[in-house]
């Protein structure tokens, strides 16, 4: 089976990048499969992470003239998109794919309109909540633009795809109702290390981009209350981002240097998680939360905000961890302290989390993808014969 992933770029190890790399590698390891990852413009590449996967960059440069005014940006976007469509069509004609997947932003509008002689199945992956752009937009103009963009995409263009894949059941039964082209497919655990926490270290861990949506500032506030009761516990925050300096200043001003450590970036998240005894996450929105899966896979309980997105489907409240009402810092503190004060509870919840994580092993998720691919191919080929 010839499978092509179309993604904007792979250079910053966002959740979408990490998952796409992991899935491409897993699919390429199956006999009979050939897998390509196609980027639009990728000046800084992490493609070395792709094993037995063909990689092509089309050299498309979007947004080069955005600083020259709105009109120039709109004209440039149309020209660039036309070039993108032309180059991608030529590439796909040469590859003759069975499956073509849009995993980014740049191809989402036009991909299923391309005329490819192999008549492939076109799939759209949604890695964020349907209303993410609208809900995260600041200012009236940006919000209006995002509302129009949502209508243009989700009420018109997306219907050309053969299948649209969302991450959780909430998407299918909630924001999307019961549209028959939807398929629920969770993300896999991208690095199953086999390492397990012994639950003894007085360390809580978390990870993510140092960005406002991750709300690490709120987590630092929470931890300042936790250490008033348990000054022997520390919080490790793994990740990098634009808020690095701001968080450093907050830690300094609150005299929390001894209790909160910004650990920076790591490629060994499973190992980092295994050295902790619980995972804490105060995100304001999470499409799925790979970091929660990583924590579950090393056998530690999680305390997370019940924020918009799929995280409420990963954490079973009172069983594998705790779901805390969004922005209720006091309730979050109490849940953390409950776990700190009860070693046996941490162990029991950690074991339950480990058991729950088994269903997200990449081998199982990859098999589900292959079954979906084959089913869609069979239906499309049968329809063509009629």
Secondary structure, 3 states (H helix, E strand, C coil): CEEEEEECCCCCCCHHHHHHHHHHHHHHCCCCCEEEEEECCCCCCCHHHCCCCEEEECCCCCCCCHHHCHHHHHHHHHHHHHHHHHHHHHHHHHHCCCEEEECCCCCCCCHHHCCCCCCCEEEEECCCCCCHHHHHCCCHHHHHHHHHHHHHHHCCHHHHCCEEEECCHHHHHHHCCCCCCEEECCCCECCCCCCCCCCCCCEEEEECCCCHHHCHHHHHHHHHHHHHHCCCCEEEEECCCCCHHHHHHHHHHCCCCCCEEEEECCCCHHHHHHCCCEEEECCCEECCCHHHHHHHHCCCEEEEECCEECHHHHCCECCCEEEECCCCHHHHHHHHHHHHCCHHHHHHHHHHHHHHHHHHEHHHHHHHHHHHHHHHHHHHHHHHHC
